[in-house]
């Protein structure tokens, strides 16, 4: 793998080519992730079966590679990895992280870390760890991460030890690994909006005022925020350079509207003035809408996807500086950009992902990682507002693959516009809130996230498409070239020799709502008679998920045959079809040779010309 650096505000490879990496957050080493398995009843608390868990890691990595992932983000929680002085633990989390890194190297997957984070930390489990506050007891305040000299020094020791220790599985040090592509200092750093005499940061602010001979005003408080953030960033950039780390350092500017939520742009001004070569942001178009739905008993979160058009949010976010318009300003184009997290909250529709990829490129992003990929086994048990899985969410999976193509092929900083308020029909893509789906086509690839509507086909498929065909078709349901009644995602690859391969994912049947964990809406999208209680607070909402969390949320079926019809022009004239299984290859009886029609259930198939036999 080639090492990535930043040159003139762009992530580049050694030969100067610009980087474009599409991926997910993938974090089996996090205790928060492991705890989801425990809560679902899949793992017994207090146990760690390395062989079984690593098998899940392997399967998950294979799945995300099938989705076209080239990079993963791994959030680190230091209380699971480092003691108070920054020395490393030999914990299951550390072993899992080592295993994950070794597998990324084997598979050619880039990875990056957010080093400081408190996900899963509480006042009890931080005792004796880097995240403990010895003076006040319990967990150290996130405001002190950037200003407490002792914490900064100890966190540097933790990072140095992590980067320079030899991996227990392959002996490679992270600091030497070109697959380690970004050093994200802090996950969503916090600086205070206003002074608070009772807060832990107040003493640092007062000392700064005295040193500058200034009085306490709101303007001076914002100046202090900028100065100490700038000092921290530059101090950490110096630290990474001094330990010999060549990986680009990055600073997080959090979510859309973070300037507004954080009482001003002090952190943004700090990063601009700093030596940090890269900045990042997160985009969650439906997050605020979810909050409104959960707090209103008259609204039903299960209906959010069909009721709320999220496309206009991206245009507002692009244009409004206090949302994320800052990212395309000339000053920020001197920094490389990436998206550390993104998703459509509480939403199983598949129209937004391609639009988001286009938006990310308009904002200068060269790397984007969705939050968060749900691991195998767990995907059948949980409901979650952030949910992507190859088998459990086939429509979103197809849209994710299409979005990756758009991300890799859209020019950087190309202005963001859409063809309509609730739709975007662009050169290679069709996304439409009314259809709740998306599709993509170029000269070689056709992708659709649901049955392909006529308007999508008219927009994307040309007479040449029908005459030439595609090298690859990925889809769910029907299109003009493939009709399949199963609910799983399928992949069809055509070779110049006339041979083709097919892989069909299992049918998926949802038993509980994927966004609440409670009862499903009926086939007409209406509330069932025996529905769960109404909720008007997050506490009431989460009580529903807890009630059912040890039950299956969805199940796979691999034993049901469906008729598949393939009318692609690049199939052999007299084909033979074989199913691959553990016993070898089995020849199938065809319903028709032209168009090619046969019965198929989930699995892999090969189509060959008759002359091969």
Secondary structure as UniProt FT lines:
FT   STRAND          5..7
FT   TURN            8..9
FT   STRAND          10..12
FT   TURN            14..15
FT   STRAND          21..25
FT   TURN            28..29
FT   HELIX           31..39
FT   TURN            40..41
FT   TURN            45..46
FT   HELIX           50..66
FT   TURN            67..68
FT   STRAND          71..75
FT   HELIX           78..80
FT   STRAND          82..83
FT   TURN            84..85
FT   HELIX           92..107
FT   STRAND          110..116
FT   TURN            119..120
FT   TURN            123..128
FT   TURN            130..131
FT   TURN            134..136
FT   HELIX           142..146
FT   HELIX           149..164
FT   TURN            168..170
FT   HELIX           174..176
FT   TURN            178..179
FT   STRAND          180..186
FT   TURN            187..188
FT   TURN            197..198
FT   TURN            200..201
FT   HELIX           202..212
FT   HELIX           218..242
FT   TURN            243..244
FT   STRAND          248..255
FT   TURN            256..257
FT   HELIX           258..261
FT   TURN            262..263
FT   HELIX           266..273
FT   STRAND          278..283
FT   TURN            285..286
FT   HELIX           287..294
FT   TURN            297..298
FT   HELIX           301..303
FT   HELIX           304..307
FT   HELIX           311..319
FT   TURN            321..324
FT   HELIX           325..328
FT   HELIX           331..334
FT   STRAND          336..342
FT   TURN            345..346
FT   HELIX           352..362
FT   TURN            363..364
FT   STRAND          365..370
FT   TURN            376..377
FT   HELIX           378..380
FT   TURN            390..392
FT   HELIX           394..409
FT   TURN            412..413
FT   STRAND          423..425
FT   STRAND          429..432
FT   TURN            433..436
FT   STRAND          437..441
FT   STRAND          445..448
FT   HELIX           454..460
FT   HELIX           463..468
FT   STRAND          472..475
FT   STRAND          482..484
FT   STRAND          490..494
FT   TURN            496..497
FT   STRAND          500..504
FT   STRAND          507..510
FT   TURN            514..516
FT   TURN            523..524
FT   TURN            529..530
FT   HELIX           538..548
FT   TURN            549..550
FT   STRAND          554..557
FT   STRAND          562..566
FT   TURN            569..570
FT   STRAND          575..581
FT   TURN            582..583
FT   STRAND          584..587
FT   TURN            593..595
FT   STRAND          596..600
FT   STRAND          603..609
FT   HELIX           610..612
//
